[in-house]
């Protein structure tokens, strides 16, 4: 007979009044880096889980959704992405997805917190696989805002893989940052940012969409299902100088080894439910 | 200065190892009916919440997704739905949505638990609005399985708005029940059932899809975002004798007063992410 054991549950208050709770086997890692509190816990339901400042960033089980969906829509919209920048994204999952595109010559990671990179290599080797020695990858432990300011007309695609807009990531949700990204992109460049939950962060999504609309000729919002993120529904916003994700010929898209993204959903993810679509339409409240 | 107060949180273990937790102001209602435990709680995040046997059934804030999405896909696929049956659905939300279709002559509710109907009328008057005296509505406190067995060639659309497949709802997920529905439908009838989470209930979805594929010539799976349901992603499965939701001319669909459903998403919700699509494809595992 098994002896009764203490149960440990990790609870994230995703809003002041609501959250998720998940059973954990043990804490694998805890540190306070120069930028944030960093924990890795082993959960029963979602495998290893990376938690920054008390917020779930990624897990073994559902990481594929976020990493594929922030990456492949933009990459498959640009006809020939060679130079790609990831701002944030220290876990390496976006880099791994970028490297699935054969056109890529250089993938730069500008992650402000080296602790995230090291912890991910150790506890999430599958997610961080792109960080181990691919010659196309340039890992920079650096402030993404500074990197953007110092690079002009350089990138085909820029992905803003940030934490929530608190702590080190606040500046990554500001209009001036998006204007910097516009300058860092080539004349037909495209950017994408994670922009939180359409259920819980409606004002933020509306503001970012308006800021990107004022900065880029083409702005688009899409969503994906991520169970460990607040509400389970997550949004991404695209700003593009020339190429429209809705103008892509999906029949021509290359097959990719993916678990969420399919060429067949490349356009359909932009057909939003009414309560999400409202966030993108000026005339409606 | 406010005095400190006791905090009450309701936690649902949606799986043995994972769940949601939500702050409540008070319990509005508790009873044990002949069929299940029934609670209504007032939450901070989601307004009033109906809980059956410890599982969230609906809330003021996100109820529109489930009720619109189980209803309008099937209703807008059938060219002229006059007679409609809801099995379960005692909260009345599906009836409310059905009544938005002007073709409807009769909407029958077969709910086994009268306690759900009464509690919903009292605590969810907006959801239950269709249960208050519309002459087209026939409310029967009755076993849906028995109702199906006793009615042949009668309905244009049948919706299975069940609880989880435990307790009173077990029989609503069995192949024999779907065969009964086929007989209760007219020759061009269509059915839809809620079929749980593609993240947590993969075996169930795969089995129901296979059973419906063996029962109807047309079977389709689609999803919607429901934050208070396990994983935040919910699936619905359609079985149809003649009309294919993917063959609808969305330009011809009537405008409806809805917050999630739009004619523009009528077909796109069937383009599934790869890990969900796998559940519908025999050749793949």
Interface residues (C-beta under 8 A of the other chain):
Chain A: X11 X15 X16 X17 X18 X19 X20 X21 X22 X23 X43 X44 X45 X46 X62 X64 X65 X198 X199 X223 X224 X225 X226 X227 X231 X232 X233 X258 X259 X260 X261 X262 X264 X265 X268 X271 X272 X273 X274 X275 X277
Chain B: X11 X15 X16 X17 X18 X19 X20 X21 X22 X23 X43 X44 X45 X46 X62 X64 X65 X198 X199 X223 X224 X225 X226 X227 X231 X232 X233 X258 X259 X260 X261 X262 X264 X265 X268 X271 X272 X273 X274 X275 X277
